[in-house]
Amino acid sequence: MCRHVSGVIISVVVVQALSGCGPGKPELRLIAEETGKVHPTLQMAPVPFGLGVNTHFFAGSEKDWSLLAESGMSIVRTDVAWSRFETSPGRYDHRKHDALIEGLERRGMWLLWMIGYGNKLYDPNAVVPANLGIRNEKARQASARFCATLARRYKGKKIIWELWNEPNLTRFWGPKPDPDQYLAWCRAVAAAIREVDPTACIVAPGLSRFDFLFLEECFSRGLLDLIDGVTVHPYRGAIERFPKVVDPKPQLPRGCHPESVLRDYTRLRRQIERHKPAGKGIPVISGEWGYTTTYVTHELQGKYLARQWLANMAYGVPISIWYDWCDDGTNPGDMEHNFGTVTNDRKPQPAYVAAKTLIAQLRGYIVVGRVELASENDFAVVFAKGDARKLAIWTRGEPHTVELGGGVCVDCAVDHSGKVIDVAKRSRQDVTDAPRYLTLAGPIPEWLTGPSAD
């Protein structure tokens, strides 16, 4: 039976390591338990649960499904634009929804399903694809009926319901973001879904970055009473300031590496703790986040995908959605065309290889914690499966050697692209900006014999 860990880290959770392999007894500190009951779907679980991509299709091509299955990913995120499926009052077209659910069900995959956006049938000011906020009670109730129909049709399927996409942006809630209107819609829709399926897993608000002011407005109005998890899109850096076409390729501002998200997660969790209902655990979910090759190389994008997923797991985040599944176009200077793990014509890129490798190396393992190394730039995340232990190691600094300590002995190693690499068997190991997966030889040091995935 798999062991599920309800994970939330209010401060950095670490494993303390000693220098060298001599005597000593490092302490293994587990990921802190949630201070409350977590929805079963959002508990920390063995890899690959919770690792996936954002897609923009319903039926998908055979190539899409084949590559997704080959990657080992367990979840996709896509959206339901209400107005496209209710074009006359009370008449719903579910053919595309059925195709999506069938495709995922055949492959045992989960769906993070973003529901929302307006409908001109009930609000003449609602236009597609922008300014889609729901601003009147008639539209709210009609949207709730549509969502209830979805919940009823797909009850019992592997679905996490997400309430809206980036309502803190004018692009998705116009004419301007409005926490009062957004919360009124959330109340109507959450109630409609739970009336049909009381066990449904509902998350929100799918926020663009960490807009703590907007979150405070939502939390103070009772959003946490309605949902099971808080979704954010932790994009790093003000990349909007760059032009569409760039030559030579610019660099992201400093501090945009995936590991920089810890400070924001910590602040958000403290904010959640102040507002959540007593006895309820509400984890943070990384619902959409990626790096475009308009601003980073394909090689660095692949390294960042692996580091993003590893950092999220080490920080107790149960769901990590990479944006995007495929490149939306072929213009190298258009940011939106270049987030994909595969090309526009579905050829695997380094990010796809990195995702596939991470899942293959850690399948069935559950995250335990992080080893505190000499430098805060260095990372060593511990994974367990039964009595077996693996470490994922990397640095956000220059390549160098680190001491893992505490009797660690390495049996074999694989880099982030799946290549077997020769490494010393001892605890002293090289680290670069690309993760390496180290399988530890027995006997496992006592300080690493914490919980297992079995």
C-alpha positions in Angstrom: 0.0 0.0 0.0 1.3 3.4 -0.9 2.0 5.8 1.9 0.6 9.3 1.4 2.1 12.2 3.1 0.0 15.4 3.6 2.6 18.0 2.9 2.9 21.6 3.7 6.2 23.4 4.6 5.9 26.6 6.4 9.7 27.0 6.5 12.3 25.1 4.6 12.3 21.4 5.7 15.7 19.9 5.5 17.8 16.9 6.3 21.0 17.9 8.1 24.2 16.3 6.7 27.6 15.9 8.2 30.9 16.4 6.4 32.5 13.1 5.3 31.4 9.6 5.9 32.7 9.2 9.4 30.8 8.9 12.7 27.7 11.0 13.2 24.0 10.8 13.2 22.3 13.4 10.9 18.7 14.1 11.6 16.0 13.4 9.1 13.2 15.9 9.3 10.1 14.9 7.4 7.9 17.3 5.3 5.6 18.8 7.9 2.1 17.4 8.1 -0.7 19.7 7.0 -2.4 21.3 10.0 -5.8 19.8 9.1 -7.5 17.2 6.9 -6.5 17.3 3.2 -8.7 16.2 0.4 -7.5 12.7 -0.6 -6.8 13.8 -4.1 -4.4 16.5 -3.0 -2.2 14.5 -0.6 1.4 14.0 -1.5 1.8 10.7 -3.3 4.5 8.7 -5.1 5.8 9.8 -8.5 4.3 10.3 -11.1 1.1 11.5 -9.4 0.6 15.2 -9.9 3.2 15.7 -12.6 1.8 16.9 -15.9 1.3 19.6 -18.5 -1.1 22.1 -19.8 -2.8 21.2 -23.1 -5.1 23.0 -25.4 -6.9 20.1 -27.0 -9.9 17.9 -26.3 -9.6 14.9 -28.7 -5.9 15.3 -29.3 -4.0 13.5 -32.1 -2.7 10.0 -31.8 0.8 11.5 -31.6 -0.3 13.6 -28.6 -1.7 10.6 -26.8 1.2 8.4 -27.6 3.8 10.9 -26.4 1.9 11.7 -23.3 1.6 8.0 -22.4 5.3 7.4 -23.2 6.3 10.3 -20.9 4.6 8.7 -17.9 2.9 12.0 -16.9 -0.2 11.5 -14.8 -2.3 14.7 -15.3 -3.1 17.3 -17.8 -4.7 20.7 -17.4 -7.1 22.2 -19.9 -10.0 24.7 -19.9 -13.7 24.7 -20.6 -14.8 28.0 -22.1 -18.5 27.9 -21.2 -19.7 30.0 -24.2 -18.4 27.4 -26.7 -20.5 24.6 -25.3 -23.8 26.4 -24.5 -24.7 28.3 -27.6 -28.4 28.3 -27.0 -30.0 28.6 -23.5 -30.0 25.2 -21.6 -28.6 23.2 -24.6 -25.1 21.8 -24.0 -22.7 20.1 -26.4 -20.6 17.6 -24.6 -19.0 15.8 -27.5 -15.6 17.4 -27.1 -15.7 16.9 -23.3 -16.6 13.2 -23.8 -13.6 12.8 -26.2 -11.2 14.3 -23.6 -12.5 12.3 -20.7 -12.4 9.1 -22.7 -8.8 9.7 -23.9 -7.6 10.4 -20.3 -9.6 7.5 -18.8 -8.1 5.0 -21.3 -4.6 6.0 -20.1 -5.4 6.3 -16.4 -4.6 10.1 -16.3 -6.1 12.8 -14.2 -7.6 16.1 -15.4 -7.2 19.5 -13.8 -10.2 21.1 -15.4 -10.4 24.8 -15.5 -14.1 25.9 -15.8 -15.2 29.5 -16.4 -15.4 32.5 -18.6 -18.6 34.4 -19.6 -21.3 33.8 -22.1 -23.0 36.4 -24.3 -26.3 34.5 -23.9 -26.5 35.9 -20.3 -24.2 39.0 -20.5 -24.0 40.9 -23.8 -20.7 42.5 -22.6 -19.0 39.1 -22.4 -16.7 38.7 -25.4 -14.4 35.9 -26.5 -11.5 35.4 -25.7 -11.1 38.4 -23.4 -13.1 40.4 -20.8 -14.9 37.3 -19.7 -15.8 38.1 -16.1 -19.3 37.2 -14.9 -21.0 40.3 -13.6 -24.7 39.5 -13.0 -26.7 37.0 -11.1 -28.4 35.6 -14.2 -25.0 34.7 -15.7 -23.8 33.3 -12.4 -26.7 30.9 -12.1 -26.5 29.9 -15.7 -22.8 29.2 -15.3 -23.5 27.2 -12.2 -26.1 25.1 -14.1 -23.5 24.4 -16.8 -20.9 23.4 -14.2 -23.4 21.1 -12.4 -24.1 19.4 -15.7 -20.4 18.7 -16.2 -20.1 17.4 -12.6 -23.1 15.2 -13.0 -22.0 13.8 -16.4 -18.4 13.0 -15.2 -19.0 12.1 -11.6 -16.5 9.5 -10.4 -13.9 10.4 -13.0 -10.3 11.5 -12.2 -11.1 15.2 -12.2 -10.0 18.2 -10.1 -12.2 21.2 -10.7 -10.5 24.6 -11.0 -12.5 27.8 -10.6 -11.4 30.2 -13.4 -8.0 31.1 -14.9 -6.1 34.1 -13.6 -9.0 36.2 -12.4 -6.6 38.8 -11.2 -5.8 39.8 -14.8 -8.0 42.1 -17.0 -7.4 39.7 -19.9 -9.5 37.0 -18.1 -11.8 39.0 -15.9 -12.9 42.2 -17.5 -13.4 45.1 -17.6 -11.2 44.8 -14.5 -10.5 42.2 -11.8 -13.1 42.2 -9.1 -12.8 39.9 -6.0 -16.4 40.5 -5.0 -17.8 39.4 -8.4 -15.3 36.5 -8.6 -16.3 35.2 -5.1 -20.0 35.5 -5.9 -19.4 33.3 -8.9 -17.3 30.8 -6.9 -20.0 30.4 -4.3 -22.6 29.7 -6.9 -20.4 27.2 -8.9 -18.9 25.4 -5.9 -22.3 24.9 -4.4 -23.7 23.5 -7.7 -20.8 21.0 -8.1 -20.9 19.8 -4.5 -24.7 19.3 -4.6 -24.1 16.9 -7.4 -20.9 15.4 -6.0 -20.1 16.1 -2.4 -16.7 14.4 -2.7 -15.6 16.6 -5.6 -12.1 18.1 -5.4 -12.3 21.9 -6.1 -9.4 24.3 -6.3 -9.0 28.0 -7.1 -8.2 30.7 -8.1 -5.6 29.8 -10.7 -3.9 33.1 -10.0 -1.3 34.7 -12.2 1.9 34.7 -10.2 1.6 35.5 -6.5 -0.8 38.4 -6.3 -1.0 38.5 -2.5 -3.3 41.5 -2.4 -5.9 39.8 -4.6 -5.5 36.6 -2.6 -6.1 38.5 0.7 -9.3 39.9 -0.8 -10.4 36.4 -1.8 -9.5 34.7 1.4 -11.0 37.4 3.6 -14.3 36.9 1.7 -14.4 33.2 2.4 -12.8 31.5 -0.7 -11.0 28.9 1.6 -14.4 27.8 2.9 -15.3 26.7 -0.7 -12.2 25.0 -2.0 -9.7 22.1 -1.2 -6.5 23.7 -2.6 -5.1 27.0 -3.7 -3.8 27.2 -7.3 -1.2 29.7 -8.4 0.9 30.2 -11.6 4.4 30.9 -10.2 6.0 32.3 -13.3 9.3 33.9 -12.5 10.6 37.3 -13.7 9.0 40.2 -15.6 9.3 38.7 -19.0 6.5 40.9 -20.4 9.0 43.7 -20.7 10.8 42.0 -23.5 9.7 42.7 -27.1 8.0 39.9 -29.2 10.9 39.5 -31.6 14.4 39.6 -30.0 17.9 39.2 -31.4 20.1 38.3 -29.7 18.2 36.2 -27.2 17.9 38.1 -23.9 18.4 36.5 -20.5 15.8 36.3 -17.8 16.4 38.6 -14.9 18.5 37.2 -12.0 16.6 35.3 -9.4 14.2 33.7 -11.9 15.4 30.1 -11.3 12.7 27.6 -10.2 14.0 27.3 -6.6 13.3 31.0 -6.1 9.6 30.1 -5.6 10.2 28.9 -2.0 9.8 32.4 -0.5 6.5 32.9 -2.3 5.2 29.5 -1.2 6.2 30.2 2.4 4.4 33.5 2.4 1.3 32.1 0.7 1.1 29.2 3.2 1.2 31.6 6.1 -1.6 33.6 4.5 -3.7 30.5 4.1 -3.1 29.5 7.7 -4.5 32.9 8.8 -7.7 32.4 6.9 -8.5 28.7 6.5 -11.3 27.0 8.5 -10.2 25.1 11.6 -9.3 21.5 11.0 -9.0 21.9 7.2 -5.8 21.3 5.3 -5.4 23.4 2.1 -2.3 22.7 0.1 -0.8 25.0 -2.6 -0.8 23.7 -6.2 1.4 24.8 -9.0 -1.3 25.0 -11.7 0.6 26.5 -14.6 4.3 27.4 -14.9 6.9 27.2 -17.6 9.8 28.9 -19.3 9.7 30.0 -22.9 12.6 29.4 -25.2 12.2 32.9 -26.5 14.2 33.8 -23.4 16.1 30.6 -22.5 17.8 27.9 -24.5 16.0 24.6 -25.1 18.7 22.9 -23.0 18.1 25.3 -20.1 14.3 24.8 -20.5 14.8 21.1 -20.0 16.9 21.6 -16.9 14.3 24.0 -15.5 11.4 21.6 -16.0 13.2 19.0 -13.9 14.2 21.5 -11.3 10.8 23.0 -11.1 9.1 19.6 -10.5 11.8 18.6 -8.0 11.6 21.9 -6.1 7.8 21.7 -5.9 7.9 18.2 -4.5 10.6 19.2 -2.0 8.4 22.1 -0.9 5.4 19.9 -0.4 3.4 20.9 -3.6 1.3 17.9 -4.7 0.4 19.0 -8.2 2.9 20.5 -10.7 1.6 21.5 -14.2 4.2 22.6 -16.7 3.2 25.1 -19.3 3.0 24.0 -22.1 2.6 20.6 -23.7 3.5 21.7 -27.2 4.8 24.9 -28.9 1.8 27.0 -30.0 3.5 28.1 -33.2 6.8 28.2 -35.0 8.0 31.9 -34.5 11.1 31.7 -32.3 10.6 35.4 -31.3 7.0 34.9 -30.1 7.0 34.1 -26.4 3.6 32.2 -26.6 5.0 29.9 -29.4 7.8 28.5 -27.3 6.8 27.0 -24.0 6.3 23.4 -25.2 7.9 20.1 -24.2 7.3 19.1 -27.8 7.4 21.1 -31.0 4.4 22.4 -32.9 4.6 19.2 -35.1 5.0 17.0 -32.0 8.8 16.3 -31.9 10.2 15.8 -28.4 12.4 18.6 -27.1 14.8 18.6 -24.1 12.0 19.5 -21.7 10.1 16.4 -22.8 13.2 14.2 -22.3 13.7 15.7 -18.9 10.1 15.0 -17.8 10.3 11.4 -19.1 13.6 10.8 -17.4 12.5 12.2 -14.0 9.4 10.1 -14.0 11.3 6.9 -15.1 14.0 7.5 -12.4 11.6 8.2 -9.5 8.5 6.2 -10.4 7.0 4.8 -7.2 9.2 6.9 -5.0 7.8 9.5 -2.6 9.6 12.7 -1.6 11.0 12.6 2.0 12.9 15.9 2.4 15.9 17.9 1.5 19.5 17.6 2.6 21.0 20.8 3.8 24.3 21.3 2.0 27.0 23.8 2.7 25.6 26.3 0.2 22.0 27.4 -0.1 22.6 27.2 -3.9 22.9 23.4 -3.7 20.0 21.0 -3.6 19.8 17.3 -2.7 16.2 16.0 -2.4 15.6 12.6 -0.8 13.1 10.1 -2.3 12.1 6.7 -0.7 10.5 3.5 -2.1 10.4 0.7 0.4 14.0 0.4 1.7 15.5 2.0 -1.4 16.6 5.6 -1.4 17.4 8.0 -4.3 18.8 11.5 -4.3 18.2 14.2 -6.9 21.1 16.7 -6.8 21.9 19.9 -8.6 23.0 23.5 -8.0 21.8 26.9 -9.2 25.4 28.1 -9.0 28.6 27.1 -10.9 29.5 23.4 -11.2 31.5 22.1 -8.2 31.7 19.2 -5.8 29.5 18.7 -2.7 29.7 16.5 0.3 26.5 14.6 1.0 28.0 13.0 4.1 26.5 10.7 6.7 27.7 7.4 5.2 26.0 8.0 1.8 27.4 5.6 -0.9 26.2 6.0 -4.5 25.5 2.9 -6.5 24.7 4.5 -9.9 23.7 7.8 -11.4 21.6 9.1 -14.3 21.6 12.7 -15.6 18.4 14.7 -16.4 18.4 13.5 -20.0 18.5 9.8 -19.1 22.2 9.2 -19.7 24.0 6.9 -17.3 27.0 8.7 -15.9 30.1 7.5 -14.1 30.3 8.8 -10.6 32.4 8.0 -7.6 30.7 5.6 -5.2 31.5 7.8 -2.2 29.4 10.6 -0.7 31.4 13.4 -2.4 29.6 14.2 -5.7 29.8 16.7 -8.6 26.8 19.0 -9.1 25.8 21.1 -12.1 22.7 23.1 -13.0 21.2 19.9 -14.4 19.7 17.4 -11.9 21.3 14.0 -11.4 19.5 11.1 -10.0 21.6 9.0 -7.6 20.6 5.5 -6.5 22.1 4.8 -3.1 23.8 1.5 -2.3 23.0 -0.4 0.8 23.2 -0.4 3.6 21.3 2.9 3.7 22.5 5.2 6.5 20.2 5.2 9.5 19.5 8.9 9.1 18.0 8.2 5.7 15.7 5.4 6.8 12.7 7.5 7.3 9.3 6.8 5.7 9.0 4.7 2.6 6.5 4.6 -0.2 5.4 1.1 0.6 
